[in-house]
Amino acid sequence: MIVRAAFSAALAVVGAAAAIVGASYGITQENGQVGAGFLPVVLGTLLAVLAAVDVVQILRRRDPADQADELTGVEAEADVAALDRVEETPDIDSLGRSQKQRNRMLAIVLGMTVVALLLVPVLGLLISLGLLVVAISTVVERRRILPSLLVGALAVGFIHLVFAELLGVPMPTGLIGLI
C-alpha cells in the first residue's frame, strides 16, 4: 500500500513538472491557436490531479481484514465464498474473463486498430475511428449494434468538435472526402 501511494505521489510530481515546463512553451500562440505547451499543461495537470486523488484514496482505504470483521451472517458467508472462487481461479478478472480471453481481446483490438489506420487514407480519420469504436463495441465487448452505433457517432462528433472546430486541426478526409 505504501509503495503504491509513493508511486502515485511520484506520478503527481511528474505531472506537475510537465505542466510547469509545458507552460513555459506557451499554451496559446499570438494568433489564438494552440501553442506547443498546451498538451503538456493539460496532460500534466490531469496526471497530477488523478495521481493525487489516487494517493488520497490509498491512504484513506481501510485494511480489508477490518471490513471483513464488520460483516455478519449471510454477508460474511457470501464474501468467504467469493474469495474462495477467486483463489481457485486467480486469473479470472472481475468480469469473469480469463487471462487467455483478455489476451485474445487485446490481439483483436490491436488488429482492428491496424485495419482502422489502413482505412484512414480511404475513408478519412473520423469515419475510420467511428468504425473502430463500433467494431470494438460490438465484436470485442459484445454490445448491441444500436448502442454501439450511438457511441461511435458520439465519439466521432466529440473528436470533430474538439480537434477540427475548437483547435482548428485539419483532419484527414481520405479519398471519399466526407468528413
N, C-alpha and C positions, 0 to 999 in steps of 0.2 A: 504494500500500500504506500509506503514512504517512497519507494523507488518510482512508482507511477506518478505520485504527486510531484516529486523532484523533476521528472522528465517533462511533465506538463508545465511546470514553472519555467523550465529552461525554454520550452517552446513559446511561452508567453514573452520571455525576454527577447528571443529571436524575432518574434512577430513585431514587437515594439521597435526593435532596432531597424527592421526592414521598413517600417512605416516612417521612422525618423529620417533614415537615409533617403528613402523614396521622396519625401517631401522636399529634400534639398535639390532634387532634379526638376521640381516644378510639377504641380498637379495639373495645371492647365497652361496652355500656350497663350500668347498675346492675342491671337485671333479667336480665342474661346474654345479651341479644340483641346482634346485630351492630351496632356503632357506625358513625358516619359516617366514621371514619378507617380502617376495615377494608380496604376495596377499595384506597384509595391505598397503604396499607402493603404489602399483598400484591403488587399490580401493580408498585409502585415497587421493591420488593425483587427481584422476579422480573426486571424490566428491568435493574436494576443488576448482578445476578449474570450474566445472559445476555450483557450487553454486555461485562462484564469477561472472561468466558470468550472472547468473540469477539476482544477485544484480545489476549489471550494467544495464541490460535490464529494471529492475523495476524502477530504478532511472531515466533512460532516457525516459521512457514511458510518453507520454503526457496524460492529462486528456481526457477521451472520449468525454466530453462535448465540448472541444475545437475543436476536429476533426469534430464533427457534425456541428459546426458553419461554417466550411470551405466548406461544401458540399452545392451545389445549385441544384435547379431544380429536374430532374429525380433521381439523386443520393440520394438526401435528402429524396424524397418520398419513394424510394426503401428501404433505411435504416429504416425509420419510420415503413414501412410495415413489414419489417423483425423483428424489435423489438417488434411490436405488436404480431406477431405469436409466438415469443419466450416467451413473457409474458403470452400468453394464455396457452401454454403448457410448463411449466418450467422444466419438467423432460425429455424433448427431448434434446439429445446431438447434436453436430454439424453434425453427420452423419444420423440424423433422427431416432435414436433408443430411445425407452422409457426406463425408469428405469427397468421395468419388462423384457424387451428384454435383457438388459445388464446383469441383474441377471441370466437369463436363460443361456446366453452365458458363463458367469463365471462358472456356475454349469457344463455345458458341458465340458469346458476346464479342470476343476478340475477332472471330471470323466475320461476324456481322458488321463490326466496325470497319474492317478492311474493305468489305464489299461497299459499305456506305462511302468510304473515301474514294473508292474507284468510280462510284457513281457521280461524285461531285462535278467532274468536268462535263458530264452529260446532262444531269438533272439540276445542278446547282446545289449550293451548300444547304439552304433551308429545306428544300424538298428531301434531300438525302438524309439530313438529320431527323426530319419528321418521320420518314420511313423507318429509320433506325430505331427511334423511340417506339413506334408502333410494333415493329418486329420483335424487339426485346420484350415488350409488354405482353404480346400475345404468345410468342413461341417460348421464351425462357420463363417468364413469370406466370404463364397460363391464365392470363386475364381475358375477359370477354372482348370482342372486337370493338364494340361501340365505345366503351370507356377508354380503350386503348387509342382509338382514333381521336377522341376528345383530348386526351393527354398529349398526343402527338401534335394536334393543332394548337393547343395552348403553348407547348414548348416552342414551336415554330414562331408563333405570334410574339412570345416573350423575347426570343433571340432576335427577331427582326426589330422589335421595339427598342431593345437596349442597344444593339450594335449598329443597325442601319439608321434608325431615327435619332436616338439620343446621342450616340457617339459619332455618327457620320462615317462609319467604317464601310467601305464598299464590300459588298457580298458577292462571291462568285455566283453567276446566274446559270452557267452551263450552256450547252448548245441550244436547249429549249428556250431559255431566257424568260421563264415565267416570273420567278421572284428571286 
